[in-house]
Amino acid sequence: MPRNGEEESEPRASSSTRVRARPDPFLVACKCFSLLTCLAAILCIAVNILSAVRSFKNGSDVFDGIFRCYAVLIALIVVVAETEWSFITKFWQVLGYWTGRGMLQIFVAVMTRAFPDYLGKEKYLVLLQNIACYLLLACGVVYFVSGILCIGFLKRARQQQEITREQAIKDLEELQRRKEELEQLLLPERA
């Protein structure tokens, strides 16, 4: 091993050297939280669809059904925003910021919780509404607070570092492969 800036005198075998990038634990945690948020939003979608169907089927509360349809559409936007698809963040730039996402998630959670079954006929539906609502509400609050603390900026910076690191690894592997090819071309000349 070289010391104090000295170079190695023995060349390393390039074929045995493989560089592996370790995943950033912070980015892994962000992806897991994003998945949890997606699942909570999907649960909100399912609950709102069930509530809308019940409202339209009974015919007594059409406004609740229409309200639930809007909740489904906005919850779909939450799910798509969690994919961080550049097409969506390009047109809705506020969804690129964690405070904006958090506010949208809190809004969907409140819409999901609105108009509960006061008569107690659909207890399973009220239970599902509560679970979906509070789960998405918690995710929204975490996003909002994290956005205020600029954690989203930190995530984007780490993502950029990871992309740069992955590109450097690809370039290094390409250089190693090219070096091996050139060494193979030189072997016949040495013999």
N, C-alpha and C positions, 0 to 999 in steps of 0.2 A: 504494500500500500504506500503511495507516495506521501512524503512529509514535507512540510514547509515549502510548498510550491514546486517540489521536484516532480518531474514527469516520470511515468512508468516506463521501464526499459523493456518489459515484455508485452507484446501485443496480446490483447484478449481475443478469444475465439468469438467471432461475431455471430456465428450460428447459434451459440448457446445463450447469447445475450438477448433477452426479450424484455422490453419495458412494459410494465403493466400500470395502468392508472388506477389508483384507488378511488372509489367514489367518495365524494365529499359528504361527511355525515350531516352537515347542515342542509345540503341540497336533498339528501335522502329524506331527512325529517320534513322538509318542505313538500316533497312529493307525497309522502304519506299523509300529511295534513290536507293536501289538495285532494287526495283520494277520499279521505273522510268527508270533506266538504261536498265532493261530488255525490257520494252516497247519501248524505243528508238531503241534498237538493233533489236527488232522484226519489227519495222517500217522500219529500214534500210534493213532488209531482204526482206520485201514486195516490197519496192521501187526497190531494185536491181533485184528481180525476174521479176518485170514488165519491167524494162529496158532490161534485158537479153532476155525476150520473144520478145520485140519489135526489138531488134538488130538481133536476129536469124530469125525473121519473115521477116524482110526487106532483109536480106542476104547481105546487103551492108557493115555492120560493125560487122563481126564475132569476131574480136579481142575485141571489147567492150563487146560482149556477154560473151566471155570467162572470161574477167576481172570481169564482174558482178557475174559470177558463183563463182569465188574465193572470192569475197566480201561477198557473201551469206554464204559460208563455214566458213569464219573467223568470221562473225557476229554470226553464230551459236555457235562458241566457246565462244564468249562474253556472250551470253545468258546462256550457260552451266556454265561458270565461275561465274556468278552471283548467281547461286544456291549454290555455295560453296560446291559442291559435292566432297567428299574426294578422290574419284577415279580420278577426273580430276586434282585436286591440287597435287595429288601424282605424276602424270606423268609430269605435267607442273607446276613445283614449282613456276615459275615466276608469275603465275596467283594467287598465294596465297598472293602476295604482291600488295598493292594498286597502287604503281607506275607502275608495270607491267600491271595491268589491265587497268590503265589509258592510257598508251601508246598504248595498243591494241585497245582500244575504239577510240582513236584519229586516229589511222591508218584506222579503218573501216569507220569512219566519212569522212576521206579524200578520201577513195576509193568510197564511196557513192557519194561524190560531184564531182568526176572526170568525165570527158566526158559529160558535160551537153549538152542539146539540143540547139545548137547555132542557128538553123534555126527557132526556136520558134513554131514548129508544136505541140509539146506536152507540153503545158504550165502547165497543172495539174501535170504532172510527174516531171517537174522541180520544181514546188512548193513543192511537196512531198519530192523530193530529198533535197531541202534546209531545210525544217523542220526537216527531219530525221537526216540530216548531222549536223546541228547546235545543235540540242538537244543532240545527242550522243557526239558531240565535247565538249559541256559544261560539260556533265557528266564525260568525260575522263579527262578534265582539273581539275575538282574538285577531282577526284580520284588521279590524279598525284600529285597535291599540298598536298592533305591529306596524301598521302603516304610519301611524303618528310617530313611532319610534324609528322610522326609516329602515325597518328590517327588509322591506321589499327592495330597497336600493342595494342593501348588502347581498341579497339573493341574486339580483341581476349582475352584480360585480363578480360574485363567485361563479355564476353560470358562464360569464365571459372568460374567466380564468380557466374553467374546465374546458371550454371550447378551444382556447388557445393551447392548453396542455395536450388535448387530444390531437390537435393538428400537428403539434411538435412531435408527438409519438409517431404519428403516421409518416411524417417527414423523415424521422430517424430510421424507422423500419424500411422506408424506401431507399434511403442512403445505404443501409446495411445490405439490402438485397442487391443494390447496384454494385457495391463493393465486392460482394461475393461473385457476381457475374464477371467483373473485371479481373478478379483473381483467377477465375476459371479460364479466362482468355490468356492470361500470362503463364499458366502452368505448362502448356505445350512448348513455349519458348525456353523455359528453364531446363527442360529435359534434353 
